Amino acid sequence: MPRAWNVTRDCLLGETVRGAETFPSRLRGLLWTDGLAPGEGLWISPCRCIHSFGMRFAFDALFLGPDRKVVGRYDRFRRNRISRVFWNARGVLELPAGTIERTGTEVGDEIEIRT
């Protein structure tokens, strides 16, 4: 299972990151789940904007550009919200709430999805 690594800060963001790269899997995202366990994540690609309607929990979101650098972030993205559109994003990495703060991840950091 792929892992998400913050190259800039040399720290692990997610130990088990699922991919959502087909239309049905992107549409479903984290809907109908009870949350993300520590170390879990979801990589949605392509994706420039997210919503949390129908979600049961808050989560962190890192929007990554084609060079895998963070172009936008949401700490503890709450339920029933819509993010802004990040036109230069290639995808979004959704992580357990608090991951961004715990790792010190910032806009401009380089993120790798490693196998």
QUIMO-V944930 format. One line per field, one symbol per residue. phi: phi as a letter, one per 30 degrees, with the letter a starting at -180 (. if undefined). burial: + if it has 24 or more other ideal C-beta (glycine too) atoms within 12 Angstrom, else -. A space follows every 50 residues. Layout:
phi: ???
burial: ???
This chain:
phi: .dccbdddchbdcadbcdcbbcedddddhcdicckcdejdabccbdabab bbdidcadacbcdcddcicdcaabdhdddhbbdddcdcdcabccbeejdd ddcidbejdcccccc
burial: -+++++-----+++-+++++-----+--+++----+---++++++-++++ ++--+-+++++++++--++++++++-+-----+--+--+++++++++-++ --+-+---+++++--
